[in-house]
Amino acid sequence: MTTGIDHERPASHLRATGWVSRALAFALDNRRSVNAYLAMVGGTGGRLVISMAYFIAVANTLSIADFGLFATASACGVMLSRLLAFGFVSPLYRIATVKHRLLGTYTAGFLAGLVLSLPLVALAGLATYALVFHGEISLGVFARILIAEILCWRIMEIVVIVSYGVNRFGAGSLLVVIATALKAVAALAFAYAATDTLAAWSWWYLAANATAALIAILFYYPKVRLRWMPKLYIRRWIDAVSVAGAETLFYVQSELDKVLVLAFGGAEVAGIYAIIMRLVDLTALPVRSFFTLLTQRLMRGPQLLDSLKIRIGLEAAVAGVSIAGLLALVAVLAVFPNALGRNVGEATPLLILVLAVPALRNLLEYHSELLYATGRTVIRTVVLAMIGAVKAGLLALLLMEGLKTESWVTMINLVFAALYLVSAIMTYCALAYRNGEKRRVI
């Protein structure tokens, strides 16, 4: 005889039901954040597919040496783009997140900073060309790639950042997809064009990025009324400059490896390395969507990090998702080794040798986001400077050993492990102090 109550359900079933219930309760309690993340991930999924098409077209149309030069020049553009407006993107994003009514005022400040920063950016670009690229590519080609990254793509990114700040996550994600699609269309057009030189590609690349920036400004930036209030900008100046320094240092330590590989290994080796790291980057896109939401959450309530369990859980989640993404890619390429083209196929067997790199790279970015979100912009700059110096030293030592490709690629895991330890120790020591009071680090 049954009573309608199942008294004999196994404990494992009850535990599973408990996990499902807790997950559903969390999703319901954080509906806004979950919906925002799904909107961004939807955009990220589209961007991932389009980015892959763009990458395949460019990497297999250019020679491996030219792709190495392009990737390195593009990386330098990304580094220098963080000097734009002297970091006033940070106050602009904070205002978009917490005080929408001042967005027009801070937009005017950003535009003024952009104009004032251009001479410095130009000088930095010329110095970079003289030190790294002189004799490798022409100044005109290098300038076009830098303009595409510094002015065009960075402006599009800033519009996306502001869109996220005012909670227009869907619009921001759509803009990223559109901008990435424009680059993919340009890459496909270039693949079928009459010439496959880096000089020709630089024109296609500039046109695609300029179109993306124009669409972003005309159709996606919030409608605001510009108001000039210098007193407000001066108050934010130290934070803005420190953020600009930190952002530049972050991308220096992130992209410096491409420059060092070019300097010590030549364009061909730089091309192979750029292909590997580009594939690693593509697997990190879902994690970066999470970083955006976490940053906003910490701006509103930094006490979230007081819990040791939460800190460990967040790091484990970032590492787990990062490694899983690369493993999935390796599995696909093991079955279809030439799925991404002939040039890319030469580098794909090396992917399994850098299995830890996606997790460690993303955790470095995660630590940087923690310091930024909790207002520790000066210590963030110090941490990034330290990481950049350690990375430059370790990579230079490694590349000067003259090891075989498989050997130095494998050793890259140890380099990033060392960087992670430096970052984790300095970050969590900085977070242990709040309001002048020392707290437990771990």
FENLINZI-V287912 format. One record per backbone hydrogen bond with DSSP energy under -1.0 kcal/mol. NH is the residue of the N-H (numbers start at 1). CO is the residue of the C=O. If there is no record, write none. Layout:
# FENLINZI-V287912
nh->{NH:NH}
co->{CO:CO}
This chain:
# FENLINZI-V287912
nh->{7:14:15:16:17:18:19:20:21:22:23:24:25:26:27:28:29:30:34:35:36:37:38:39:40:41:42:43:44:45:46:47:48:49:50:51:52:53:54:55:56:57:58:59:60:62:67:68:69:70:71:72:73:74:75:76:77:78:79:80:81:82:83:84:86:87:88:90:92:93:94:95:96:97:98:99:102:103:106:107:108:109:110:111:112:113:114:115:116:117:121:122:123:124:125:126:127:128:129:130:131:132:134:136:137:142:143:144:145:146:147:148:149:150:151:152:153:154:155:156:157:158:159:160:161:162:163:164:165:166:167:168:172:173:174:175:176:177:178:179:180:181:182:183:184:185:186:187:188:189:190:191:192:193:201:202:204:205:206:207:208:209:210:211:212:213:214:215:216:217:218:219:220:221:232:233:234:235:237:240:241:242:243:244:245:246:247:248:249:250:251:252:253:254:255:256:258:260:261:262:263:264:265:266:270:271:272:273:274:275:276:277:278:279:280:281:282:283:284:288:289:290:291:292:293:294:295:296:297:298:299:300:301:304:305:306:311:312:313:314:315:316:317:318:319:320:321:322:323:324:325:326:327:328:329:330:331:332:333:334:335:336:339:341:345:346:347:348:350:351:353:354:357:360:361:362:363:364:365:366:367:368:369:370:371:372:373:374:375:376:377:380:381:382:383:384:385:386:387:388:389:390:391:392:393:394:395:396:397:398:399:400:401:408:409:410:411:413:415:416:417:418:419:420:421:422:423:424:425:426:427:428:429:430:431:433:434:437:439}
co->{5:10:11:12:13:14:15:16:17:18:19:20:21:22:23:24:25:26:30:31:32:33:34:35:36:37:38:39:40:41:42:43:44:45:46:47:48:49:50:51:52:53:54:55:56:58:63:64:65:66:67:68:69:70:71:72:73:74:75:76:77:79:80:81:83:84:85:87:88:89:90:91:92:93:94:95:99:100:102:103:104:105:106:107:108:109:110:111:112:113:117:118:119:120:121:122:123:124:125:126:127:128:129:133:133:138:139:140:141:142:143:144:145:146:147:147:148:149:151:152:153:154:155:156:157:158:159:160:161:162:164:163:168:169:170:171:172:173:174:175:176:177:178:179:180:181:182:183:184:185:186:187:188:190:197:198:200:201:202:203:204:205:206:207:208:209:210:211:212:213:214:215:216:216:229:229:230:231:234:236:237:238:239:240:241:242:243:244:245:246:247:248:249:250:251:252:255:256:257:258:259:260:261:262:266:267:268:269:270:271:272:273:274:275:276:277:278:279:281:284:285:286:287:288:289:290:291:292:293:294:295:296:297:301:302:303:307:308:309:310:311:312:313:314:315:316:317:318:319:320:321:322:323:324:325:326:327:328:329:330:331:332:336:338:341:342:344:344:347:348:350:351:354:356:357:358:359:360:361:362:363:364:365:366:367:368:369:370:372:371:375:376:377:378:379:380:381:382:383:384:385:386:387:388:389:390:391:392:393:394:395:396:398:404:405:406:407:410:411:412:413:414:415:416:417:418:419:420:421:422:423:424:425:426:427:430:437:434:432}
